[in-house]
Amino acid sequence: MWVFRSMDRQPEQLKLNLVLPLDDTIDTFTAARIAKVTEPTIRRWCEAGRVRACKPVGRWCVDRKSLYALIQAGMNRAAALQELA
């Protein structure tokens, strides 16, 4: 497994970006259609670490299982809020 480190930050703030296997990843356009959100939202989720993703050649590769888990968590939260109403 390859690990890339961003060297423009202080050593205590280094962020590890793990490279995901490309056979189980999707692009931001596909991820946005699945999640019913915009592509900038998917990119924000990637940058914030809400979904597992890597950016090997300038484009985000989103882990499909991670995206589905985030969508499911959102559906569970919405259902719980609806029960409280």
C-alpha positions as CSV (number, residue, x, y, z in Angstrom):
1,M,0.0,0.0,0.0
2,W,1.3,3.4,-0.9
3,V,1.1,6.4,1.4
4,F,1.4,10.0,0.2
5,R,2.0,12.8,2.6
6,S,1.4,16.5,2.1
7,M,4.7,18.2,2.8
8,D,3.4,21.8,2.7
9,R,2.2,21.5,6.3
10,Q,3.9,21.4,9.7
11,P,5.1,17.8,10.7
12,E,2.4,17.5,13.4
13,Q,-0.3,18.4,10.8
14,L,0.7,15.8,8.2
15,K,-2.3,14.2,6.6
16,L,-2.1,10.7,5.2
17,N,-3.9,10.0,2.0
18,L,-4.2,6.3,1.5
19,V,-4.5,5.1,-2.1
20,L,-7.7,3.1,-2.6
21,P,-8.0,0.1,-5.0
22,L,-9.4,1.6,-8.2
23,D,-11.7,-1.3,-8.9
24,D,-14.1,-0.3,-6.1
25,T,-14.0,3.5,-6.6
26,I,-16.2,5.9,-8.6
27,D,-15.7,9.4,-9.9
28,T,-17.4,12.5,-8.4
29,F,-20.0,12.7,-11.1
30,T,-21.2,9.2,-10.5
31,A,-21.0,9.6,-6.7
32,A,-23.1,12.8,-6.9
33,R,-25.8,11.1,-8.9
34,I,-25.9,8.2,-6.4
35,A,-26.1,10.5,-3.4
36,K,-28.4,13.0,-5.2
37,V,-26.1,15.9,-4.4
38,T,-23.8,18.2,-6.5
39,E,-20.3,17.4,-7.5
40,P,-18.9,20.2,-5.3
41,T,-20.6,18.6,-2.3
42,I,-18.9,15.3,-3.1
43,R,-15.5,17.1,-3.4
44,R,-16.2,18.8,0.0
45,W,-17.0,15.4,1.6
46,C,-13.7,14.0,0.2
47,E,-11.7,16.9,1.5
48,A,-13.4,16.8,4.9
49,G,-12.9,13.0,5.2
50,R,-16.6,12.2,5.3
51,V,-16.0,9.6,2.6
52,R,-12.9,7.6,1.9
53,A,-11.3,9.0,-1.3
54,C,-8.0,9.5,-3.0
55,K,-6.8,11.9,-5.6
56,P,-4.0,10.1,-7.5
57,V,-3.9,12.2,-10.7
58,G,-5.9,15.3,-10.0
59,R,-9.4,13.7,-9.8
60,W,-11.1,12.3,-6.8
61,C,-11.7,8.5,-6.7
62,V,-14.5,7.9,-4.1
63,D,-14.8,4.6,-2.3
64,R,-18.2,3.2,-3.2
65,K,-18.8,1.4,0.2
66,S,-17.9,4.6,2.1
67,L,-20.4,6.6,0.1
68,Y,-23.2,4.1,0.6
69,A,-22.4,4.1,4.4
70,L,-22.7,7.9,4.5
71,I,-26.0,7.9,2.6
72,Q,-27.4,5.2,4.9
73,A,-26.3,7.2,8.0
74,G,-28.1,10.2,6.6
75,M,-31.2,8.2,5.9
76,N,-31.1,6.7,9.5
77,R,-30.7,10.2,10.9
78,A,-33.6,11.6,8.8
79,A,-35.9,8.7,10.0
80,A,-34.9,9.3,13.6
81,L,-35.7,13.0,13.3
82,Q,-39.0,12.2,11.6
83,E,-40.0,10.0,14.5
84,L,-39.3,12.7,17.0
85,A,-41.5,15.2,15.1
